[in-house]
Amino acid sequence: MDVDSLIENIADIESRTFSDAWSEESITDSMEQDYNILFVAYVLDNDVRIKTIIGGPDYDKLNDMHIAINKDNFVDEEDYVFAGYLMANIIIDESELLRIAVSSELQRRGIGRSLMMEYLEYIKPYCKRSILEVRQSNIKARRLYEVLGYKNISIRKDYYNAPVEDAIIYECKIKETNE
C-alpha cells in the first residue's frame, strides 16, 4: 500500500468516526512530524496484524518511512483488509495518544485493544507516561483505556464541538523513575 492509499484509508475511517475528522492534509501534516508514530491494523478473518510507521520528513514515499513490522506481522495487503489506526507522539519522555479508530464494520473484534497494546509496548522504553483525551460519552473507549491502566486525571469543560461535550483526560504511568 502506498502512502496516498494509506492516508485515504485513514481519512475514510476518520470521516465515518469523528465529528471533528482530520482531513487528508491534516493526517499528512501529522506524519511529517518526526515525533509522531502511526500504528496501522490489518485483518484477515480473525488474524490482526499491526504495522508501526514512524513519521518524519522523508515520509513522502512509503519505502522512505521507517516501517517496523511487529513480531511476525508481515501483511500482504492484497489479502488483508485495512481495519484501523492509532496515531500518537513521543515528546521527550511523554506520549500523547492523538487518534485511534477502527472501521465500524470491524469493531468488537479486539482491533482497538490490539492497537493500544502495541502502542503501550512500543513506548515503554521511551516514556514515563501516556496521556489522552476522550469524549465523556464515549463509554466504550473509556472502559478500554481503564482496563489498560489509564486513570482519569482531569476534565476539560466543553472541549469538544458538534456536539459540545467535556473531554476526560486520562493518564497511564508507563514506568516509575527514581528521579
TILO-553008 format. One record per residue: z negated, y negated, x of N, C-alpha, C in turn; residue number from 1. Coordinates in Angstrom, 3 decimals. Atoms other than C-alpha are relative to their C-alpha. Example, Ala and Ser with C-alpha at 12.3 -4.5 7.8 and 13.67 -1.06 7.14 Angstrom:
((0.000, 1.190, 0.890), (-7.800, 4.500, 12.300), (0.000, -1.200, 0.900), 1)
((0.060, 1.190, -0.820), (-7.140, 1.060, 13.670), (-0.730, -1.090, -0.770), 2)
//
This chain:
((0.000, 1.182, 0.850), (0.000, 0.000, 0.000), (0.000, -1.236, 0.889), 1)
((-0.041, 1.216, -0.804), (0.948, -3.372, 1.425), (-1.017, -1.012, -0.543), 2)
((1.007, 0.995, 0.357), (-1.300, -6.433, 1.295), (0.300, -0.639, -1.347), 3)
((-0.341, 0.639, 1.271), (0.607, -8.047, -1.577), (-0.362, 0.886, -1.190), 4)
((0.344, -0.932, 1.080), (0.182, -4.941, -3.747), (-1.509, 0.126, -0.158), 5)
((1.451, -0.078, 0.042), (-3.474, -4.702, -2.830), (-0.581, -1.221, -0.703), 6)
((0.473, 1.251, 0.616), (-4.070, -8.354, -3.769), (0.344, -0.012, -1.495), 7)
((-0.395, -0.058, 1.421), (-2.130, -7.866, -7.052), (-0.916, 0.936, -0.787), 8)
((0.898, -0.939, 0.679), (-4.266, -4.828, -7.943), (-1.384, -0.597, -0.211), 9)
((1.312, 0.633, 0.120), (-7.483, -6.729, -7.252), (0.050, -1.098, -1.063), 10)
((-0.129, 1.093, 0.972), (-6.278, -9.764, -9.244), (0.130, 0.541, -1.427), 11)
((-0.142, -0.606, 1.319), (-5.323, -7.499, -12.152), (-1.358, 0.422, -0.552), 12)
((1.336, -0.406, 0.453), (-8.812, -5.978, -12.347), (-0.865, -1.233, -0.235), 13)
((0.742, 1.262, 0.173), (-10.329, -9.464, -11.870), (0.285, -0.607, -1.382), 14)
((-0.377, 0.679, 1.243), (-8.378, -10.858, -14.827), (-0.461, 0.772, -1.240), 15)
((0.444, -0.811, 1.138), (-9.415, -7.966, -17.074), (-1.517, 0.160, -0.059), 16)
((1.440, -0.226, -0.086), (-13.068, -8.028, -15.991), (-0.825, -1.272, -0.141), 17)
((0.823, 1.199, -0.099), (-14.269, -11.585, -15.411), (0.595, -1.187, -0.750), 18)
((-0.468, 1.232, 0.647), (-14.070, -14.770, -17.459), (0.315, -1.066, 1.043), 19)
((-0.282, 0.924, -1.107), (-14.028, -16.613, -14.118), (0.794, 0.717, 1.097), 20)
((-0.773, -0.843, -0.928), (-11.446, -14.315, -12.495), (0.560, -0.805, 1.166), 21)
((-0.618, 0.593, -1.176), (-10.315, -15.108, -8.976), (1.503, 0.203, -0.083), 22)
((-1.463, -0.090, -0.052), (-6.611, -15.815, -8.585), (0.411, 0.777, 1.248), 23)
((-0.519, -0.650, -1.203), (-4.409, -14.021, -6.075), (-0.209, -0.898, 1.217), 24)
((0.196, 0.946, -1.102), (-4.633, -17.166, -3.955), (-1.453, -0.005, 0.478), 25)
((1.418, -0.033, -0.377), (-8.460, -17.093, -4.029), (-0.347, 1.276, 0.750), 26)
((0.248, -1.284, -0.661), (-8.514, -13.416, -3.076), (0.582, -0.029, 1.413), 27)
((-0.655, 0.118, -1.303), (-6.061, -14.061, -0.246), (-0.814, -0.889, 0.929), 28)
((0.807, 0.920, -0.810), (-8.101, -17.025, 0.988), (-1.286, 0.672, 0.481), 29)
((1.239, -0.691, -0.377), (-11.255, -14.901, 0.979), (0.238, 1.003, 1.108), 30)
((-0.269, -1.013, -1.021), (-9.631, -12.168, 3.029), (0.435, -0.615, 1.332), 31)
((-0.335, 0.669, -1.253), (-8.529, -14.713, 5.616), (-1.246, -0.370, 0.795), 32)
((1.253, 0.327, -0.677), (-12.186, -15.342, 6.449), (-0.480, 1.225, 0.775), 33)
((0.334, -1.169, -0.814), (-13.226, -13.118, 9.330), (-1.390, 0.560, -0.270), 34)
((1.329, -0.513, 0.329), (-16.746, -12.707, 7.931), (-0.016, 0.764, -1.327), 35)
((-0.064, -0.729, 1.265), (-15.554, -11.117, 4.661), (0.467, 1.433, 0.206), 36)
((-0.318, -1.429, -0.034), (-15.255, -7.389, 4.041), (0.442, 0.395, -1.400), 37)
((-0.497, -0.514, 1.275), (-13.333, -5.622, 1.307), (-0.095, 1.522, 0.022), 38)
((0.061, -1.444, 0.181), (-14.105, -2.094, 0.133), (0.888, 0.316, -1.196), 39)
((-0.970, -0.318, 1.042), (-11.328, -0.534, -1.937), (-0.166, 1.464, -0.392), 40)
((0.185, -1.364, 0.497), (-11.774, 2.553, -4.127), (1.288, 0.534, -0.600), 41)
((-1.131, -0.731, 0.561), (-9.064, 5.070, -4.978), (-0.547, 1.296, -0.594), 42)
((0.433, -1.263, 0.591), (-9.434, 8.108, -7.244), (1.188, 0.916, -0.258), 43)
((-0.922, -1.056, 0.401), (-7.610, 11.355, -7.834), (-0.878, 1.047, -0.657), 44)
((0.886, -0.863, 0.782), (-9.207, 13.441, -10.562), (-1.440, -0.476, 0.205), 45)
((1.392, 0.411, -0.234), (-12.911, 13.376, -9.562), (-0.266, -0.377, 1.447), 46)
((0.141, 0.331, -1.406), (-12.284, 12.571, -5.906), (0.100, -1.519, 0.177), 47)
((0.036, 1.444, -0.249), (-13.290, 8.998, -4.973), (0.077, -0.221, 1.503), 48)
((-0.145, 0.345, -1.409), (-12.156, 7.595, -1.630), (-0.157, -1.508, 0.142), 49)
((0.243, 1.415, -0.253), (-13.268, 4.271, -0.181), (0.620, -0.377, 1.342), 50)
((-0.507, 0.595, -1.241), (-11.381, 2.206, 2.414), (-0.786, -1.279, 0.233), 51)
((0.649, 1.249, -0.378), (-13.135, -0.587, 4.282), (1.034, -0.844, 0.729), 52)
((-0.992, 0.891, -0.595), (-10.913, -3.530, 5.139), (-0.706, -1.270, 0.447), 53)
((0.633, 1.189, -0.559), (-12.155, -6.275, 7.403), (1.002, -1.139, -0.044), 54)
((-0.877, 1.165, 0.083), (-10.693, -9.709, 6.754), (0.213, -0.648, 1.357), 55)
((-0.219, 0.727, -1.242), (-9.657, -12.227, 9.346), (1.357, -0.657, 0.026), 56)
((-1.227, 0.794, -0.041), (-6.849, -14.496, 10.399), (1.273, 0.820, 0.135), 57)
((-1.190, -0.830, -0.148), (-4.470, -11.613, 11.154), (0.212, 0.918, -1.204), 58)
((-0.010, -0.909, 1.142), (-4.881, -10.118, 7.704), (1.370, 0.081, -0.678), 59)
((-1.236, 0.144, 0.765), (-1.324, -11.052, 6.607), (0.852, 1.264, -0.064), 60)
((-0.696, -1.283, 0.092), (0.012, -7.591, 7.340), (-1.060, 1.075, -0.012), 61)
((1.026, -1.021, 0.137), (-1.963, -4.562, 6.273), (-0.254, 0.699, 1.327), 62)
((0.186, -0.667, -1.284), (-1.365, -2.963, 9.661), (-0.770, -0.866, 0.986), 63)
((0.746, 0.888, -0.873), (-2.883, -6.030, 11.316), (-1.459, -0.135, -0.423), 64)
((1.385, 0.058, 0.449), (-6.022, -5.809, 9.221), (-0.733, 1.175, 0.616), 65)
((0.794, -1.121, -0.506), (-8.800, -3.715, 10.623), (-0.382, 0.859, -1.198), 66)
((0.295, -0.903, 1.111), (-8.968, -0.746, 8.286), (-0.794, 1.169, 0.540), 67)
((0.825, -1.143, -0.371), (-11.758, 1.756, 8.651), (0.044, 0.993, -1.152), 68)
((-0.029, -1.041, 1.023), (-11.099, 4.924, 6.708), (-1.310, 0.763, 0.147), 69)
((1.334, -0.563, -0.101), (-14.602, 6.100, 5.991), (0.003, 1.516, -0.108), 70)
((0.160, -1.453, -0.049), (-15.524, 9.672, 6.787), (1.378, 0.652, 0.056), 71)
((-1.310, -0.669, 0.046), (-12.541, 11.882, 5.895), (0.831, -0.591, -1.134), 72)
((-0.560, 0.619, 1.191), (-11.262, 9.387, 3.357), (1.447, -0.443, 0.144), 73)
((-1.419, 0.337, -0.025), (-7.557, 9.428, 4.118), (0.498, -0.050, -1.434), 74)
((-0.503, 0.164, 1.360), (-5.828, 8.174, 0.990), (1.517, -0.069, 0.037), 75)
((-1.441, 0.080, 0.222), (-2.241, 8.945, 0.117), (0.162, -0.764, -1.309), 76)
((0.005, 0.852, 1.179), (-1.778, 6.030, -2.265), (1.050, 0.384, -1.036), 77)
((-0.963, -0.455, 1.003), (1.162, 7.748, -3.952), (-0.678, 0.932, -0.996), 78)
((0.715, -0.928, 0.868), (-1.253, 10.315, -5.368), (-1.234, -0.636, -0.631), 79)
((1.241, 0.601, 0.468), (-4.458, 8.291, -5.680), (0.279, -1.269, -0.808), 80)
((-0.116, 1.180, 0.856), (-4.973, 5.528, -8.246), (-0.990, -1.055, 0.489), 81)
((0.887, 1.107, -0.360), (-6.383, 2.123, -7.282), (-1.049, -0.133, -1.103), 82)
((1.056, -0.063, 1.010), (-9.770, 2.106, -9.025), (-0.910, -1.213, -0.025), 83)
((0.921, 1.129, -0.014), (-11.807, -0.879, -7.900), (-0.197, -0.517, 1.408), 84)
((0.213, 0.670, -1.280), (-13.097, -3.036, -5.102), (-1.373, -0.644, 0.030), 85)
((1.221, 0.762, -0.236), (-16.136, -4.739, -3.651), (0.315, -0.938, 1.154), 86)
((-0.186, 0.971, -1.069), (-15.930, -7.916, -1.603), (-1.358, -0.608, 0.331), 87)
((1.267, 0.548, -0.461), (-18.835, -9.165, 0.484), (0.247, -0.771, 1.287), 88)
((-0.090, 0.644, -1.299), (-19.544, -11.258, 3.525), (-1.219, 0.367, 0.824), 89)
((1.128, -0.119, -0.917), (-21.772, -10.974, 6.551), (-0.029, -1.286, 0.807), 90)
((0.187, 1.225, -0.762), (-23.094, -14.199, 7.989), (-1.340, 0.121, 0.720), 91)
((1.124, -0.227, -0.909), (-25.468, -13.819, 10.917), (-0.628, 1.354, -0.350), 92)
((0.664, -1.271, 0.289), (-27.935, -11.181, 9.624), (-0.215, 0.205, -1.502), 93)
((0.121, -0.097, 1.446), (-27.407, -11.505, 5.876), (1.371, 0.274, -0.609), 94)
((-1.251, -0.270, 0.717), (-24.778, -10.174, 3.493), (-0.149, -0.454, -1.444), 95)
((-0.039, 0.362, 1.420), (-23.809, -11.530, 0.105), (1.128, 0.780, -0.652), 96)
((-1.006, -0.685, 0.793), (-22.011, -9.355, -2.397), (0.679, -1.065, -0.848), 97)
((-0.738, 1.055, 0.691), (-19.296, -11.654, -3.748), (0.613, 0.482, -1.309), 98)
((-0.679, -0.540, 1.179), (-17.386, -9.462, -6.230), (-0.044, 1.516, 0.052), 99)
((-0.167, -1.438, 0.137), (-17.399, -5.902, -7.472), (0.549, 0.250, -1.394), 100)
((-0.565, -0.348, 1.304), (-15.283, -4.452, -10.260), (0.715, 1.343, 0.102), 101)
((-0.696, -1.276, 0.132), (-13.911, -1.120, -11.392), (0.897, -0.107, -1.220), 102)
((-0.946, -0.008, 1.110), (-10.866, -0.715, -13.600), (-0.671, 0.590, -1.242), 103)
((0.717, -0.407, 1.220), (-12.094, -0.383, -17.203), (0.272, 1.447, -0.395), 104)
((-0.313, -1.375, 0.383), (-10.293, 2.915, -17.754), (-0.591, 1.039, 0.957), 105)
((0.588, -0.931, -0.968), (-12.024, 4.434, -14.707), (-1.507, -0.177, 0.160), 106)
((1.440, 0.216, -0.076), (-15.578, 3.251, -15.344), (-0.754, 1.245, -0.450), 107)
((0.910, -1.093, 0.354), (-18.536, 5.600, -15.810), (0.332, 1.290, 0.751), 108)
((-0.310, -1.156, -0.843), (-17.314, 7.901, -13.022), (-0.676, -0.112, 1.371), 109)
((0.722, 0.161, -1.258), (-19.615, 6.658, -10.239), (0.734, -0.798, 1.055), 110)
((-0.802, 0.747, -0.978), (-16.985, 4.476, -8.582), (-0.745, -1.247, 0.470), 111)
((0.780, 1.183, -0.376), (-19.098, 1.307, -8.662), (-1.161, 0.366, 0.901), 112)
((1.115, -0.483, -0.832), (-22.056, 3.214, -7.276), (0.508, 0.407, 1.393), 113)
((-0.574, -0.397, -1.288), (-19.842, 4.707, -4.526), (0.342, -1.223, 0.846), 114)
((-0.313, 1.242, -0.713), (-18.597, 1.233, -3.584), (-1.280, -0.643, 0.540), 115)
((1.264, 0.610, -0.409), (-22.172, -0.096, -3.472), (-0.654, 0.779, 1.139), 116)
((0.635, -0.815, -1.035), (-23.455, 2.806, -1.387), (0.746, -0.133, 1.335), 117)
((-0.804, 0.182, -1.218), (-20.593, 2.457, 1.095), (-0.293, -1.365, 0.616), 118)
((0.318, 1.358, -0.455), (-21.271, -1.289, 1.329), (-1.379, -0.050, 0.669), 119)
((1.355, 0.053, -0.553), (-25.018, -0.854, 1.888), (-0.099, 0.771, 1.318), 120)
((-0.011, -0.779, -1.243), (-24.422, 1.809, 4.533), (0.708, -0.785, 1.107), 121)
((-0.782, 0.761, -0.985), (-21.846, -0.389, 6.279), (-0.819, -1.150, 0.593), 122)
((0.704, 1.193, -0.486), (-24.120, -3.452, 6.532), (-1.322, 0.311, 0.706), 123)
((1.294, -0.366, -0.596), (-27.216, -1.554, 7.744), (-0.175, -0.452, 1.444), 124)
((0.212, 0.390, -1.407), (-26.640, -2.164, 11.473), (-0.015, -1.509, 0.235), 125)
((-0.192, 1.425, -0.216), (-25.986, -5.869, 10.963), (-0.964, -0.908, -0.766), 126)
((0.656, 0.909, 0.942), (-28.112, -7.222, 8.136), (-1.443, 0.370, -0.296), 127)
((1.375, -0.174, 0.438), (-31.732, -7.721, 7.187), (-0.084, 0.119, -1.525), 128)
((0.032, -0.045, 1.461), (-30.878, -8.217, 3.539), (1.383, -0.226, -0.576), 129)
((-1.198, 0.259, 0.799), (-28.181, -8.290, 0.905), (-0.449, -0.761, -1.235), 130)
((0.296, 0.736, 1.225), (-28.151, -10.781, -1.929), (1.219, 0.039, -0.908), 131)
((-1.088, 0.074, 0.976), (-26.092, -11.032, -5.095), (-0.499, -0.740, -1.222), 132)
((0.341, 0.602, 1.284), (-25.983, -12.783, -8.422), (0.791, 0.735, -1.065), 133)
((-0.619, -0.731, 1.099), (-25.161, -11.235, -11.767), (-0.380, -0.666, -1.315), 134)
((0.311, 0.545, 1.322), (-24.932, -12.394, -15.361), (-1.220, 0.706, -0.573), 135)
((1.213, -0.554, 0.597), (-28.208, -11.918, -17.160), (0.327, 1.106, -1.006), 136)
((-0.353, -0.966, 1.042), (-26.429, -9.983, -19.930), (0.662, 1.275, 0.544), 137)
((-0.686, -1.163, -0.571), (-24.767, -7.511, -17.527), (-1.032, 1.077, 0.364), 138)
((1.078, -0.982, -0.160), (-27.408, -4.828, -18.030), (0.459, 1.198, 0.821), 139)
((-0.520, -1.160, -0.735), (-25.213, -2.013, -16.694), (-0.013, -0.262, 1.507), 140)
((-0.013, 0.342, -1.427), (-24.712, -3.764, -13.340), (-1.420, -0.189, 0.522), 141)
((1.381, 0.245, -0.436), (-28.349, -4.856, -13.145), (-0.741, 1.320, 0.218), 142)
((0.647, -1.314, -0.177), (-29.531, -1.262, -13.629), (0.479, 0.669, 1.290), 143)
((-0.532, -0.587, -1.221), (-27.215, -0.068, -10.860), (-0.642, -0.652, 1.221), 144)
((0.583, 0.705, -1.138), (-28.483, -2.749, -8.471), (-1.468, 0.393, 0.196), 145)
((1.424, -0.336, -0.086), (-32.115, -1.936, -9.279), (-0.201, 1.431, 0.509), 146)
((0.085, -1.385, -0.479), (-31.578, 1.808, -8.753), (0.269, 0.065, 1.504), 147)
((-0.350, 0.014, -1.423), (-30.087, 0.988, -5.330), (-0.969, -0.812, 0.861), 148)
((1.040, 0.669, -0.768), (-33.181, -1.010, -4.319), (-0.031, -1.512, -0.066), 149)
((0.001, 1.454, 0.151), (-32.371, -4.578, -5.343), (-1.158, -0.431, -0.889), 150)
((1.097, 0.588, 0.770), (-35.211, -6.753, -6.657), (0.419, -1.378, -0.493), 151)
((-0.252, 1.306, 0.600), (-34.900, -9.748, -8.986), (-0.891, -1.014, 0.705), 152)
((0.796, 0.994, -0.731), (-35.985, -12.770, -6.924), (0.091, -1.409, -0.587), 153)
((-0.164, 1.355, 0.506), (-34.759, -15.777, -8.903), (0.976, -0.013, -1.177), 154)
((-0.962, 0.226, 1.084), (-32.813, -17.148, -11.847), (0.663, -1.352, 0.249), 155)
((-0.734, 1.269, -0.023), (-30.103, -19.831, -11.753), (0.373, -0.307, -1.436), 156)
((-0.223, 0.373, 1.392), (-30.131, -21.524, -15.138), (1.436, -0.474, -0.212), 157)
((-1.335, 0.429, 0.436), (-26.764, -21.924, -16.861), (1.049, 0.043, 1.117), 158)
((-0.891, -0.096, -1.160), (-24.922, -20.817, -13.721), (1.434, 0.345, -0.398), 159)
((-1.329, -0.460, 0.407), (-22.006, -19.091, -15.455), (0.529, -0.819, -1.168), 160)
((-0.695, 0.624, 1.124), (-19.454, -20.592, -17.824), (0.760, 1.076, -0.763), 161)
((-0.870, -0.856, 0.820), (-17.390, -19.005, -20.606), (-0.524, 1.426, -0.163), 162)
((0.965, 0.941, 0.569), (-19.980, -18.280, -21.925), (-1.034, -0.461, 1.038), 163)
((1.072, 0.498, -0.853), (-22.762, -20.339, -20.372), (-1.121, 1.035, -0.011), 164)
((1.025, -1.036, -0.114), (-25.368, -17.942, -19.074), (-0.707, -0.123, 1.344), 165)
((0.759, 0.001, -1.240), (-28.095, -17.631, -16.461), (0.513, 1.082, 0.941), 166)
((-0.269, -1.002, -1.031), (-27.479, -15.792, -13.194), (-1.335, 0.535, 0.502), 167)
((1.165, -0.625, -0.603), (-30.062, -13.340, -11.947), (0.339, 0.219, 1.474), 168)
((-0.199, -0.160, -1.433), (-30.394, -13.415, -8.158), (-0.807, 1.226, 0.435), 169)
((0.622, -1.220, -0.497), (-31.129, -10.066, -6.549), (0.037, 0.020, 1.522), 170)
((0.076, -0.196, -1.445), (-32.159, -9.171, -3.020), (-0.325, 1.465, 0.274), 171)
((0.313, -1.348, -0.479), (-32.156, -5.830, -1.236), (-0.320, -0.126, 1.484), 172)
((0.364, 0.020, -1.420), (-34.066, -5.624, 2.044), (0.642, 1.211, 0.652), 173)
((-0.740, -1.056, -0.672), (-31.916, -3.616, 4.415), (-0.831, 0.636, 1.104), 174)
((0.864, -0.536, -1.046), (-34.255, -3.284, 7.376), (-1.106, -0.986, 0.294), 175)
((1.151, 0.830, -0.377), (-37.637, -4.556, 8.386), (0.144, -0.357, 1.469), 176)
((-0.047, 0.399, -1.402), (-37.881, -6.509, 11.626), (-1.415, -0.289, 0.473), 177)
((1.297, 0.296, -0.603), (-40.772, -7.077, 13.984), (-0.123, -1.440, 0.420), 178)
((-0.016, 1.405, -0.411), (-39.955, -10.764, 14.352), (-1.050, -0.795, -0.733), 179)
//
